[in-house]
Amino acid sequence: MDHKPPAKLGPGRYIALTTYDADGTSKTTRVWATTVGGLEYVVADVNSAKVARINANPEVQVADCGHDGVENGPMQPARARVLGPEFTRVTINWLQLTYGWLFRTLMKVERGKVDKKVAIAIKLTSNR
């Protein structure tokens, strides 16, 4: 399947992504995000606890936040889905288009680790 990023994306921003352990304990992390087709897309390490929590419980909360992780708005309920490996590269490309040199620099530092990344699609379950 040939994926091509859209020519123009919405403004780049970070989101605070809250996932839940099996016992219901919440864990919030700041992630790079881009919006494409009404969904938020992020990447994470394939073996991260965040990915394991999403696979176990796709119900998450998201909020806009700054680069420091401080939330700029209320948490919104959402549903996350870990995507197949064919979506990782296209999601990284979308993030590079959104964030420009900053994200490209991060990817250069992590060169060789792309195969250890996974894309996650997040859909809000209520209106913002």
Solvent accessible surface area in square Angstrom, and as a share of the most:
residue,aa,sasa,rsa
1,M,191,0.85
2,D,117,0.61
3,H,54,0.24
4,K,157,0.67
5,P,45,0.28
6,P,47,0.30
7,A,114,0.88
8,K,174,0.74
9,L,23,0.12
10,G,39,0.38
11,P,117,0.74
12,G,34,0.33
13,R,55,0.20
14,Y,30,0.11
15,I,0,0.00
16,A,1,0.01
17,L,1,0.01
18,T,8,0.05
19,T,1,0.01
20,Y,55,0.21
21,D,44,0.23
22,A,118,0.91
23,D,118,0.61
24,G,48,0.46
25,T,64,0.37
26,S,60,0.39
27,K,83,0.35
28,T,70,0.41
29,T,54,0.31
30,R,99,0.36
31,V,9,0.05
32,W,47,0.17
33,A,0,0.00
34,T,2,0.01
35,T,47,0.27
36,V,25,0.15
37,G,82,0.79
38,G,65,0.62
39,L,45,0.22
40,E,12,0.05
41,Y,27,0.10
42,V,0,0.00
43,V,22,0.13
44,A,8,0.07
45,D,73,0.38
46,V,64,0.37
47,N,139,0.71
48,S,29,0.19
49,A,63,0.49
50,K,29,0.12
51,V,6,0.04
52,A,61,0.47
53,R,30,0.11
54,I,3,0.02
55,N,100,0.51
56,A,85,0.66
57,N,50,0.26
58,P,39,0.24
59,E,78,0.35
60,V,3,0.01
61,Q,50,0.22
62,V,0,0.00
63,A,1,0.01
64,D,50,0.26
65,C,6,0.03
66,G,22,0.21
67,H,131,0.59
68,D,96,0.50
69,G,29,0.28
70,V,95,0.55
71,E,78,0.35
72,N,107,0.55
73,G,28,0.27
74,P,102,0.64
75,M,58,0.26
76,Q,32,0.14
77,P,56,0.35
78,A,1,0.01
79,R,121,0.44
80,A,3,0.02
81,R,156,0.57
82,V,37,0.21
83,L,14,0.07
84,G,26,0.25
85,P,119,0.75
86,E,96,0.43
87,F,59,0.25
88,T,9,0.05
89,R,119,0.43
90,V,7,0.04
91,T,0,0.00
92,I,0,0.00
93,N,48,0.25
94,W,27,0.10
95,L,0,0.00
96,Q,37,0.17
97,L,101,0.50
98,T,27,0.15
99,Y,34,0.13
100,G,19,0.18
101,W,175,0.61
102,L,76,0.38
103,F,1,0.00
104,R,111,0.41
105,T,68,0.39
106,L,57,0.29
107,M,18,0.08
108,K,130,0.55
109,V,115,0.66
110,E,37,0.16
111,R,173,0.63
112,G,58,0.56
113,K,104,0.44
114,V,35,0.20
115,D,118,0.61
116,K,113,0.48
117,K,27,0.11
118,V,10,0.06
119,A,0,0.00
120,I,0,0.00
121,A,7,0.06
122,I,1,0.00
123,K,125,0.53
124,L,43,0.21
125,T,80,0.47
126,S,48,0.31
127,N,145,0.75
128,R,138,0.50
